Amino acid sequence: MRRTDLAVCAALLVVVAWPAKAGFVDNFTGGSSPFTVGDPYWADTGGGCNGYIIQTTNAGSVCGGGFGTSITSDVTGSGYFLFDGTGTGSDYPPADGGGFYISPSFAVTADTEYFVSFYLTNANNIAPNAEVQPVIDGTTLGAAVTANGFFSDGSASDQWQLFSFSWNSGANTSATLTLNDLVLQAYGNDFGVDDISVQSNGTAQVPEPGVFSLICIGGLTLLGWSRRSRVR
């Protein structure tokens, strides 16, 4: 190839849009979610208000009205989020920390870097705050995270806070994401989670040699046709 032809091929690579890798998103839209519950504690939408999908805690019927205006909206301002408010007695968190969120199995592309992320906020300033630990297919991702402050403390940065982790799929072609709360106390430990996502980093992948050749041939053919048209 001539240098100009190589330049054309390089330019073609820049404009080619490669499809996103498989992944998973759950934003609780419409007040429903595909998540499953790994422990009966988290299925309790009564006394302790665990695993409750709501738009705001500012509703008298939500968790007995005990959380008032603690979290007034989801990340978008108008959708739904997952709320967990601990209680006492039978509503104590399970001793193993409990998978308060367990996704269904979803497809991933092998040997691909993914970002695992979610938004977290505390409902109040009653200690201790939740410590959320993501686990994907048995692999613990980094250290557990805790949100700063609480949603209605007057600081916008203490509302919905984004936490991200990286994960390489290795040989996996499917995966399941679990979010654990490592805080076992029933007092305090009230929090909201929203916009859970497992997505590839979106970096353009270099195509296989055969695909690259086809792209270049096609592009150079079009370039040649354009040149001949101008000569005529």
C-alpha positions, 0 to 999 in steps of 0.5 A: 500500500502507498502511504496515502492508502495507509492513511485512508485505512487509519482514518477509516478505523477512527470512524468505524463504530464498534458495537457495545459489549453485552452487559446489564442495567437496572434503574428500577424504572416503572417501580419494578425490577428484575432483581431477586432476593437472597435472604427472607430479610431483604424481602420484607417490605413491612416493618424494616422496609427492606427491598422496597422500590419507591419514588420517594420516602415522603409517603405516609404508607411507605415503611409506616411513614417512619422515613419522611422526606429522607430521600425525596427522589431517585437519580433522575429526579422522577423515577424509582430507586431501591430503598433499604431501611433496617428494623428490629427483631425479625428485621435484623440484617442476616449474619452473612451480610445479606445479598440485598440485591442479586441480579439475574444472569446476564451475558458478557463478552469474554476477556473484556473489561467492564465497569460495575457501578451504582449510585448510593445515598444514606437516608439519615445521619443515624450511625452506622451507615451501610457499607456496600460491597459488590461481588460479581460471580464470586469475585469481590470488587475492591473495598466496600463503599459508604456514602458521605453524609445523607440525602437531605443534609443540605449538601448536593454532593451528599445526595446520589453518589456514584461508585465504580469498579472494574472487572475483567470477564476472563473466560466468562460469557455470563455473570451475576452481580450481587450487592451486599451490605456488610453492616449488620446493625438494625439501628441506622443502616438505612440507604437507597441504591439506584442505576446499577450497571455492568457495562464495557468501557466502550473503547474501540476494538481493533478488528481482526486482520481479515475485517481490517482488510475488508474495511480498507479495500472497501474504503480505497475502492470508494476513494478510487471511484471518487478520484475517477469521477473527478477526472472525468 
